[in-house]
Amino acid sequence: MKKVTELTAELAAPVIAAQGCELWDVEYVKEAGTWYLRLYIDKEGGVSIDDCEAISRRVSDLLDEADPIEGSYTFEVSSAGAERPLKRASDFARFLGSPVTVRLYKNRDGRKEFAGDLAGYEDGAVLLKVGEETLRFEKGDVALVRLRVDF
C-alpha cells in the first residue's frame, strides 16, 4: 500500500503541471492534534495566490473522490518558499553554488548549524563551502539542508 504522500503526489502532479507549476514536496503531518496534508509548489517567476487557489480546488476534489485518508485533515497548498528545504539529489544539483544552511542532529565543533555555499552532493553527503574551506557532512549527520536568503 502506498503512503498518503505518494498517493497525493500522483493525484496532484497532473493538476499542478496543467497550472504551469511543479510539485516540490508533499507532507502529511500532525500538529497540535490536527492532521495537515500540504502540497508545496514552485514555478519559474514565483507562485501566486491564484496558482495555489486553482490547484487547491482541483486537487481537493480529486482527494474527495479518491478518499485516500481516513479521518479528517486540513489541506493546504503553498509556495515552496525562498528558504525551502533541499531533499532530493535533483534539488541539490539544481541549487549547486547557492547559499544554504546545514542543520545537524548533533554538535560539530560546538554548533549544529553551518552556513555557506552548496559545493556538492555525493551519495547523500553534503559539501559546504565556508570561506576558503569545504566541509563535508555525512547523510546520517544532516537533519536539514535549506536554501538561505541573505539580505
Secondary structure, DSSP 8 states (H G I E B T S, - for coil): ---HHHHHHHHHHHHHHHTT-EEEEEEEEEETTEEEEEEEEE-TT---HHHHHHHHHHHHHHHHHH--SSS--EEEEEE--TT-B--SHHHHHHTTTSEEEEEEEEEETTEEEEEEEEEEEETTEEEEEETTEEEEE-GGGEEEEEE----
